[in-house]
Amino acid sequence: MSEFRRRRIERKILRDHHASELRKTDFNRQMLALDEIDGYRVRPGYYEMNGATVIPDGVNFTCYSKNATNITLLLFRRGETAPFARLPFPESYRIGRVYSMIVFGINIENLEYAYSVDGPWDPVRGLLFDKNHMLLDPYAKAVSGQRLWGQNDNRSGIYRARVVRDNFEWNAAQQLITPMEDSIIYELHVRGFTKHPSSGVKYPGTFEGLKEKVPYLKHLGITAVELMPIFEFDETRDKRIVNGRTLLDYWGYNTVSFFAPNTAYASVGEHNYEGMELKNLIKEFKENGIEVILDVVFNHTAEGDENGPYISFKGFDNNIYYMLTPDGKYYNFSGCGNTMNCNNPIVQELIVNCLRYWVEEYRVDGFRFDLASILGRSEDGSPMDRPPLIQRLAYDPILGNAKLIAEAWDAGGMYQVGSFPAWKRWAEWNGKYRDDLRSYLKGDYWAAPEAVKRITGSMDLYDGEYVGYNSSINFLTCHDGFPLYDLYSYNNKHNEDNGWNNTDGSNDNRSWNCGVEGPTDDPGIESLRFRMMRNAITVLMCSRGTPMLLAGDEFANSQFGNNNAYCQDNEISWLDWSYMEKNMNYYNFYRNVIQFRKRHPAIRKDLQPARCGFPYISTHVEDPYNDYISKDSKMIGVRFAGYSRDKGHDDVVYIAINVYWEDVPIKLPDMPEGCYWSLAIDTAADDGKYFYNRPRPLTGDRWLMKARSVAVFNGTFPSDYN
């Protein structure tokens, strides 16, 4: 709901209730004319105000169901499992399929609510109505019983909502709208980021704890945080003990409520003011120039398959919200038991309303859509050519400046990297960048032809009519898989602590342990591992496209070989900040390479044509006049060039990559007369100074690429050149 529309409704409410002091007498007369249900005065509500909304002297409750025969509002006192009042919606309080009722004289501070929805029971047709189920409002803005992490009070299956007041002052805090090509995204888990004792924050594992780290993130140089799921989820869903550890649904990819922030992530109880701590966090990020992107999960819910709980959607309209087989079973393109029926108009409306809500009320700057290919499936699960939901989100005016990022695949086998329907608005997690560069950087030099495509912007994937500029989100690591240190410390996954006999998690890691599996005291191997990590971050930051980083990679955090830590709420997943002090040299290098990218716009985008005559992008091998990259190429070079109006001269960067296990001599491309190359980065520098804040001028155009190393050169121009 837009701000204008909300204010218009509020004015209408005030007029309808004659809320000013001058009209109290008339208001009291109206109260005498209201209906009474179970001891409460009620009247028809406002049908476009979804969920529960505080109004003068009451609360407006609105919900909808296509196939229900009647709906009852259930009111609870806080923490109690039995309702103290049952208020059936009179037939006259229903318009179309929408039920709306204002209830006067209730104290929201001690109130929780749910719904009982009655209707036909016909599982083959997907109709699962049962008035004995107490259902959570699909538009609930706060969920009770979830406050204490790992101690869900809703194990009985009864979820209740709370009514939320919103009086947060955003003032001038708006979307930052950092161009995608200038963005550097940092993926993190709110709890895991500060839960470890080494984080040193006052409120570990919370929104407030993350807020304490905002100065750190600003110093690192990232432009956006991508928060793993913060919608309310039940971390105790698969609670079990394995090898002495209590395992939980730690990542949070099983949504309970799309409109409610996770109450366990707040440092204090926020009864009736849920979301305030999160809003303060987002405001702090904005004041420091950092965008907030939410990882959202619309492909499935926590209700699971036919053996799962009845939380909300199953009881309101099971055959509308979920994709069902002809016999009423659940399609499972998500790998989590059910699949949201995203292109049904009612489900579309819910998703659009949800995203608008987070943009309007929380001022978030974008969304990353988990298993986004499901958003493009029809009701029978088949792929659609022009999915209406994806198109609608691309053109929605409220979402017009929000970043839309797709994980362009799903668990049903649909892989759309490079073909996701984008309408020049959607970007994609470029899984091919991850795979091709992982292979190449670990020493598979025969992968050079694919690697150079990814470094130069993956134009073989993103050069279509509907593709947006810089559609590629480049990444080497993310929450799902090895962190960067483990990528060069383990040949194989080690997920035994997950309890599935190491059968879970991907086997396609494209990693290399540098000679020893796991921890080692061998200084030579450790040195090689850190060189490999320097290579990786340098190539990522010198690639065309938007880079995404994994939290903790900047100081070599480890998951001890676990590449699927979804259930590990412990030291396996928590960032160990003691690595920062231990690996400070590496952290400084990592941060400096981020700054290097920011200083060189030619890497990020096409500028004006370079005055020196260089093309925007060119590729090379050892001989700079040979641009043919073959499977036999031991070394590849990429040159970015353009005229920077901000700098007032050409911006030229040359990155040379040798993943071969022997040294390779190279010749750099010729520079115009009076201009020369300067060394900015050498990941194998003998003096240990791998990054040069003042690039070192070369005495010639020859360079010896050390084995398994990356070197980056600036073009240096005299002041009167341009």
N, C-alpha and C positions, 0 to 999 in steps of 0.2 A: 504494500500500500504506500503510495507516494505521500510525502510530507504535506503537500497541498490538500490531498484527499482526506488525510487523517484530520487535519485541522478543520476542514469543512464539516466532517462528521461530528467532531467535538463541538463545533458551534451549534450544529443541529441538536445535539444532545442537550446542550445548555438551554436552547430555546424550548425544546420539548418538555424539559423538567422545570422550567421557570426558576433557575437556580439562583438568581440574584436575590438579595435581601428584600428588594421591593416587591417580589412576587411570591413570597413564602406562603401566603394564604391560599393562592390559587394552586400552588404545588401540593399543599396539604389536602385540598379538595380532590386533586388528581389521585393522590395516594389512597383516598377512600374508595375510588372507583377501580382500583387494581384488582386483579385476580389473586386468589390465595391458594397455594399448594403446599401441603405439609407444614403449615404454619408460617410460610414466607409469602410476602407480597411480591407478585411478579407481573410482568407485562411483556408483550412481544418485543423482541430485541432488534438489533441492527444487523441485517443479514450479510453485509459485506465486511463485517469485522470478525474475521476468523479467530478462533480460540477464545480465550478469556481476557476481557479488557475492562480495566477499572473505569467507571464513569461516576458522575456525582451521585452519591448515596447508594451505589450498587455496583454490580458486576454484570457485564454483558457476556453471555455464553453462546457461541455459535459453532455448529458442526454440520456436517452433511454426510448423507449416505444415499446411494441410488436405490438399493434394494431392501433397506430396513422397513419394517412396518411401524415401529415406534422406537423412540429413544428416551432414556431417563437419565437425568443429571443426578449424580451421586455426590453428596457432600460429606467430607470427613474432617474430624479434628486431627491436628497434626500428630502423626505417628500411629494413629489407630487404623485397624484393618477393616472395621465395620463402619458403614456410613451412618451418620446421625440424621440424615435427611435424604429422601428420595423425591425428586421433582420430575415427574413425567412431562414431556413437552406436549401441551395440548395440540390437537390437530390444527387449530387456528393459528398456532405459532410456527407453522411450517409453510414456506413458500417454495414451490418446486420440490427440490430434494434437500433444501436447507432448513435447519431447525435453529431458531434463535430465541433467547429468553433473557430478559433482565431480571436479576434477583436482587431485591433491596434488603438492606439491614443486615448484611453478613459481614463479619469481621475477617478480613483476608489474612491478618497476621497469624491466625491459628487455623487457616483453612487449607484443605487439600480437596481435590475433586477428581472424578473419573466419570465414565459413562457406561450405562448398560444399554446394549443395542439388540433389539429383537427382530426376528425375521425368519425366512425359510432356512431349513437345514437340509442341504442337498449337496454332499461333497463331490459327486460326479460333475455337477454343474459349477463347482467351486464356491458354493454358498455355505458359509460356516457360521451363521448367526446363532448366538446362544446368549440369552439374556442373563445367564448366570455368570458370564465373564465380565469382569470389571476392566474397562478398557481405557488406555491412556489417550488423551486428546491428541490427534495428529499434529495440532498446532500448539501444543504445550510449550510454553516459554521457560518452564523450570520443572524438573522432575524430582519428586521427593524420594527419600530412601537411598540416595546415591552419594550422600555427603562424604562418608568415610571410605577412603580408598581401600578396596579389598574386602569391605564388609557391607555388601549390598543387603538392604533391608527388604528387598522385593523378591526374595527367593521363592515366596509363595506364588509368584507370577502376577501379583496385583501391583501395577504401577499407577501412581497417582501424580497429578500435576499441582503446581501452585500458581496463584495469581501474582503477576509481577508488576511492580510499579516502575516506571521509567521516568526519572527526572534528571538524567545525565546531561551535562552541558558540554557540548562539543566545541562551542565557540567557532574558531576559524579552522578547526581540524577537518580537512577534506581529503579526498583521494589525491595521492601525490602524482600519479600519472607519469612515472618514469618510463621513457620509451623502452620497448622490449630490447632493442639492440644495446642499450646502455645499462641494462639490468644485470645484476649478479645475485642469483637466488641461493638461499641457504636453507636447506631442509633440516628441521629439528623436531624433536619430541618434547612437548612441554614438561612432562614429568622427568624424563631421563636427562634433560639438559642440565638440571641443577640438583637432582636427587642425591647424587653421591656426596658424601661428607666433604670431599675435597673442593666442592664448588664454592664454599665459603659464603653462601648467601644466608640470610636470616630465615627465609621461608622456602626451604628446598622442595622441589617438585611441584611448584605452583606457578600460577600466572605472576604472582608478586615476586617469586624467585627469579623468573625469567626477566621481569622488569629490572631487577638489580643488575642484570647482565647486558642491558641495552648499551651502556657505554663501551663495553668490550666489543659488541658486534659492530658498533659504529667505527671503532678503531680498526677492526679487521678490514672494513671497507666494503661489506656487502650492501646491496641496495634493497633487498627484500628478504623477509623470512617466510618460508613456507611451513606452516604449522601442521604437523600430522594431526589426525582427527581430534577436534575439540568439542564436537557435538556430544551430547550425553550418550554414553555407552555403558554396558555392563561388563566391567573387567572381570567379574567373578563367573562369567558365563561358563567357562570350561576349567574352573578352579580345580587343581590337583597338585599332588606332591610328587616330585621326581628327583631322585638323588639328593634328598634332603631340602630341596628348594620348593617353595610354593609358587606354582606357575599360574599366571593370570592372562586374560586377553589384553595384554599390555599395550599393543599398538592402537587398538580402538577402532578397527575397521568393521564393527558390527553396531550400527546406529540404532539407538532406542528412540531418540527424538531429534528431528532435524532442526528445530527452532530453539533448542535449549543448550546452553553451554554446559560443559562437564562440571558439576558442582564440586567434585573431588579435586579439581585443579585450582579452586579458590583457597586462599590461605585461612580465611575465616568464613563462618556461616553468613549467608547473604539472604536470609528469609525475606521473600517478597521484593528483594532488590538483586536477584541473581543476574550476573553479567556485569556488575559494576566494576569488579576487579579486572575483568577482561577488557572492558572499555578503557579503563585507565592505562592498561598495558598497551593497547593499540594506540591510544593518544600519545603515549610516551614514544613509541616507535615513530609515529608521524613527526613529532617534534624534533626527532633526530634524523629525519630524512629517509626512514626505512619503511618500505611498504609491507603490508601484511596480506599474505595469500593463504587461504584456507584449503586444506586437503579435504574434499567432500566425497561422500560415499552414497551415491544414488542408485548404485547397481543392485544392491540387496539391503536387507535389514536384519536385525537381530532375531526376528521371528523364526528364521530357519525354514525347514520343510514341514511336512505333515506331522513330524514328531516334535517340532519346536513349540515354544510357548505362544500363547495368544496375548500379545502386548497391545496392539492397536489396529493395524491395517487388516489383519485377518478377520477381526470382528466387525469392522465398519463396512468393508466391501472387498473381501478376499479376491474375488475373480476380476476386480478392476485394478487393484494395486499390484498384483503379481501375474507373471506369465504362467499360464497353466496348460498342461497337456490336455488332449481331448477327454481323458478320464479324470480330470481334476487334480492331477499331481502337479508338482512344481518343476518347471524347467530350471536348470541349475547352470546357467552360463557364468555365474559368479564364482563357482566353486565353494559357496558358503550355504548352500541349501535352497535358496530361492533367488528369483530374479525380478527386480522391479519392472513393471509394465510401463516404461517411461514414456512411450508415445501414445498412450491413452490420454485423451484430452484432460481428464480429471487429474491424472498423475502429473501431466505437464504443468497444470495450473499450480499444483502443490510445489513442484520443484522451482518454478519461476517465482512464486510467492516467497519461498524460502530464501533464494539467492537475493532477491530484492530486499528482504528483511535484513539480511546480514550486511548488505551495502548501505541501506538507509540507517539502521539502528546501531550498527557497529562500525560503520565506515571502512569496511575491509576493501582491499584494493584488487582482489582477484581470487580465482578459485582454480585448484588443480583437481580434476575429476578422475577418481579411481576407476579403473576398468571402463574407460569412457566409451569403448565400442558398444557396450550394452545400450548406451543412450541412442544408438542408431539401429536397434533391432525392432522389428514389428511385433505385434502381439503374439504371433506364432513363433517368434524367435529368429525369423529370417532377416538378413541385412536389408536395409532400405537405401535407395539411391539418394534421396533427399530427406533425411530424417527431420520431421517437423520440430522436435524439441531442440535439436542442435541448431537448426536454422533460427528458431525463435530466440534462443539465447544469444545468437550472434547479432540479432537486430534489436534486441530489447533496449528501449531508451534508458531505463534506470541502470542497466548493466553496460551502458555504452562505453564507459572508460575502464571497466573492470577487465583485468587479464583473464583469459579463458585458456586453460592448459589441459590438454587431454592426455591421459595415459591410453594411447591408441591401440589397445588390445583388450581381450577378455579371456576368461578361463574356458570359454567354449570354442576356442581355436580361431577366432577372428583377429587378424593382425593387420592394422591399418596404418602403420608408420609410413608416412609419405602419401597416404590416400584418405586420411580422415577428412570428412566433409567440413571445410573450414570457413567458407564465405569470407575469406580474408580477415578473419577475426580470431580463429583458434590457433594456438601454438600446440606443439606436441612434445612429449618426452621422446627424444630421438633414441630409441632402443638400438638402432643400427649404429649410431655413433658409439654408444657404450660398448657394443660387441666388437665392432671393427677396431676401435682404438685399443681396447683391452688386448685383443689378439696381437696387434702390431707392437704395442709398447712392451709386451713381455718378451719380444724377440722373434715373432713370426714375421720376418721381413718380407716374405712373399705376400703378405696382406697389404703391402704398400699402396697398390692401386685403389683399394677401398678406403684406406686410411686418408689418403690425400683428398678424396671426395668429401669425407666428413670434416676435415680441417678447413676446407674452403667453403663450407656452408651447406653441404649436402644438396646441391642444386639438382642432382639426379632425382631427388625426392620432392623438393619444394620449389618447383618451377611451373606450377599449373595455374589455371585460370582462377581458381578459388583459394589458392594458397596465400596466406598473409606474408608480408615481409618479415624475415627472421622468424619463421615458424618453428625453427629447430631449437629445442631446449637440449643443449649438450650436457651430458653427464657421464661420469665414469663410475660413480658410486651413489647409492641412495639407501634408504632404510632397508630395502629388500635386497640382501646380498652382503658381500664382504665390505667393510670399510676399507679405506685406501691402504692402511698398514697391513691388514690381513691379505689384501690382494697380492702382496709381494712377500707374504710369510707362510702361506698355505697353498699346497697344490689341491687339497681336497677339503670339503666342508667337514665340520666336526659338530654336529647337532645332537649328539647323544643326550645332552641334558634336556632336550625337548620332549623326550619320552617316546619317540617314534622309531627307535632303532636306527637313527640316522637316515631314514627314508624320506624325510621332509626336506624342503629347500631345493634349490636348483643344483643340478650337477654340471651345468654349463657355466662355469665361473671364469674361464680363461685367465686363470691366475698362475703365479709362479712363486715358489717359496724361496728362490735364490740359493737353493742348495740344502736347506735344512727345514723340516716341517715344524713350524711353530717357533717358540722362544729359543734363543741361542745366545751363548756367551762369545761366539766367534765375532770379533770386531770387523773382520773383512766382510762377512755376510751382512751384518747390521749396516755397514757403510754402503754396501750395494743396495740394500733395501731402501735406504733413504735417498740414494741417487735415483732409483726407480720412481720413488714418490715425487722427487723434484721434477723428473721428466714428465710425469703425468700431469701435475698441476700447471707446468709451463705450457704444455701442448693444449690443455683445456683452455687456458687463458689466452692463448694465441690462435684460437679457432674462431671462424665466423659462425655466429649463432649466439644464443644466450646461455652462459654457463650456469650450471647448478652444482652446488657443493653440498656435501654431507657434513653435518655438525660433528666436530671432533677430528675430522681429517686434518685440520690445520695444525694439530699437535700430536698426530699419530696415535689417536685412540684406537684401541683394539677390542674386538668381540671374541677373541681367543678362538677364532676359527668357526664360530657359529655364523652361518649365512642366512638364518631364518629366525631371528630372535624375537618373534612376535609375542612370545609368551614369557619372556625373561624380564621380570621386574626386579632386577638385581644388578650386580656389578658387570654382568655380561652386556647389558644394554645401557646402563648409566654411563655418562661421560665421566671419565676419571681425569679431573683437572690437574692432578699431579704430573701428568705427562707434559703439561705446558712448561713447567720449570725444567723438566728433564730434557725436553726437545725444543728449547727456546730458539736455537739457531734455525731449526726447520720452520718453526712458526714465523719467525721474522722473514725468512725466504718466501713462505707462502703468502704472507701479507704483502710483501713487496711486489710479487708477481701480479697480485690483484691490482695494486696501484699502477703497475706498468700498463696493464690493459686499459685502465681509465685514461692514462696519459696519451694513448695512441688510438685515435678514432679510426685510423685506416684499417685496423684489425676488425673493428666492430661493424663498419658500414662503408658503403661507397661514398666518397667525398667528391669534390670537384676533381676533374682530371689533373693528375700530377703535372707540374710545370716541367719536370725533368723528362717527361715522356713515358714513364713506366705505366703499364696497364694497372687496373685496380688490383688484380690478383694474377700472379704467374707461378708456375711450378717448375721445379728443377731437380736434377740429380747432381752427382759430383761435378759434372761439367755443366756450368750454368746455361750453356746454349742448347742443352738437350732437355726438352720438357716432357719426354716420354717416360712415364712412371710404369715400370714393368714389375713382374713378380721376382725379377732378379735384382731389382734396385736395392742396394745396401743402405742407401741414404736418400732421404727426400728433403727438399727445400721448398718453402712457400714464401713468396714475397707479396706483401700488401703495400699499396701506395695510393696516395691521393693528396690533393692540396687542401690543407687545413686553414680555414679562414681565421680560426681562433689563434693558431700558432703563427700565422703569417708566412708559412713556408710549407714545403712538401713534408708529409709524414710518411716515412718509408721504414718498414720493418721486415726483416728476413729471419725466418726461423728454420734452423737446420736440425734434422733429427736423424740420429744414427742408432738404430736398435740392434745393430749387428754386434757380435761379441768380440770384434777386433776393431782397431782404429781404422778410420777411413779419411784420407786427405781429400779436401774439397777446394774448389775455387769459387769465390763469391761472385755474383753478377757484377759487371762493370758499373761504376758510378760515373756520372758526368764529371767533366774536368773541374777540378777545384773542390770536389765533394769526396767524401770518404766514408767508410764503414767504421762504426764503433761497437765494441762488444758490451752488451747489456747484461746478458745471462750466460753462464756456463755451468751446467749442472755437474760437471766433473772437474772443476777448477782445482789445480794442485794446491793453491793457497787457502782453500776452504772458503773463499769469498765468492760465493756462487752468483750473487746478485750485485751489480755495480750501480749505485745511485747516480754516479757520474760515469756514464759509459766510457770505456777505454778505447781510444782511437787505435785502429790497426795500422801497421806499417806497410801493409800490402793487401792483396786480395786472396791470400792463401790461408787456410786454416786446417788444423789437424783435428778431426772429430774423434774424440776418445770413444772407446767402446761403450756402448749403452749410454749415450749422453745426448743432451740437447743444448744447442747454443742459439742465442738470439742476438741479432745485430740491429742497430739503428743506422739509418742513413743520416749523415751529418752534413749540413749545408752551411756555407759561409753566409754571413748576415746580409750580404748584398746579392745573394744568388737569385732571389725571387723578385 
